[in-house]
Amino acid sequence: MPSSHIVLKEETRMLGLMYAIWMNLNSFGLAIIGILLIACEIILFLTKDETIQWPHVPSNRGSKANLILKELQLLVRSTWWFHRETAQRTCLYLA
């Protein structure tokens, strides 16, 4: 009887050790992810203020952003116009 108790105790220790190692690896992984996110945020902040300028990035980022915004607005307006026309035709058909 005492030998089975010792085996059970060692298995419990082994499970506890494996759990502790697993939790340490998880917390280490989360810490690395957090550090990477903070580094990305710092880099984005510095590039936004143009403290850092990448050589391959064109300087007309603002005009590209405005162009994309205008295209999105045009898409939204055309979609709204299409649905408005469809609704008018449906109302005429039902009347």
C-alpha positions in Angstrom: 0.0 0.0 0.0 2.7 2.5 0.8 4.4 2.0 -2.6 1.2 2.9 -4.6 0.9 6.0 -2.4 4.4 7.0 -3.4 3.7 6.4 -7.1 0.6 8.4 -6.9 2.4 11.2 -5.1 5.1 11.3 -7.8 2.5 11.3 -10.6 0.8 14.2 -8.9 4.1 16.0 -8.7 4.8 15.3 -12.3 1.4 16.7 -13.4 2.0 19.7 -11.2 5.4 20.3 -12.8 4.0 19.9 -16.3 1.2 22.3 -15.5 3.7 24.9 -14.1 5.9 24.5 -17.2 2.9 24.9 -19.5 1.7 28.1 -17.7 5.2 29.6 -17.7 5.4 29.0 -21.5 1.9 30.6 -22.0 2.9 33.6 -19.9 6.2 33.9 -21.8 4.4 33.8 -25.1 1.9 36.4 -24.1 4.8 38.6 -22.8 6.5 38.3 -26.2 3.3 39.2 -28.1 2.8 42.2 -25.8 6.4 43.4 -26.4 5.9 43.1 -30.2 2.6 45.0 -30.1 4.2 47.8 -28.1 7.1 47.9 -30.6 4.7 48.1 -33.5 2.8 50.9 -31.8 6.0 52.9 -31.1 7.1 52.5 -34.8 3.7 53.5 -36.1 3.7 56.6 -33.7 7.1 57.6 -34.9 6.3 57.2 -38.6 3.1 59.1 -38.1 5.0 62.1 -36.7 7.6 61.5 -39.5 10.4 61.1 -36.9 11.3 58.0 -38.8 11.1 58.1 -42.6 11.4 54.8 -44.5 13.3 55.2 -47.8 10.9 53.0 -49.9 7.7 54.8 -48.7 6.6 57.6 -51.1 6.1 61.0 -49.4 2.6 61.4 -51.0 0.9 59.1 -48.5 -1.7 61.8 -47.8 -2.8 62.0 -51.4 -3.1 58.2 -51.7 -5.2 58.2 -48.6 -7.4 60.9 -50.0 -7.8 59.0 -53.3 -8.8 55.9 -51.4 -11.3 57.9 -49.3 -12.8 59.5 -52.5 -13.1 56.1 -54.1 -14.9 54.7 -51.1 -17.3 57.7 -51.0 -18.0 57.2 -54.7 -18.8 53.5 -54.1 -21.1 54.3 -51.2 -22.9 57.0 -53.2 -23.3 54.7 -56.2 -24.6 51.9 -54.0 -27.1 54.3 -52.3 -28.2 55.6 -55.7 -28.7 52.1 -57.1 -30.8 51.1 -54.1 -32.8 54.4 -54.4 -33.6 53.6 -58.0 -34.5 50.1 -57.2 -36.8 51.2 -54.4 -38.5 53.7 -56.7 -39.1 51.1 -59.4 -40.5 48.7 -56.8 -42.9 51.3 -55.5 -44.1 52.1 -59.1 -44.5 48.4 -59.7 -46.5 47.8 -56.6 -48.7 50.9 -57.1 
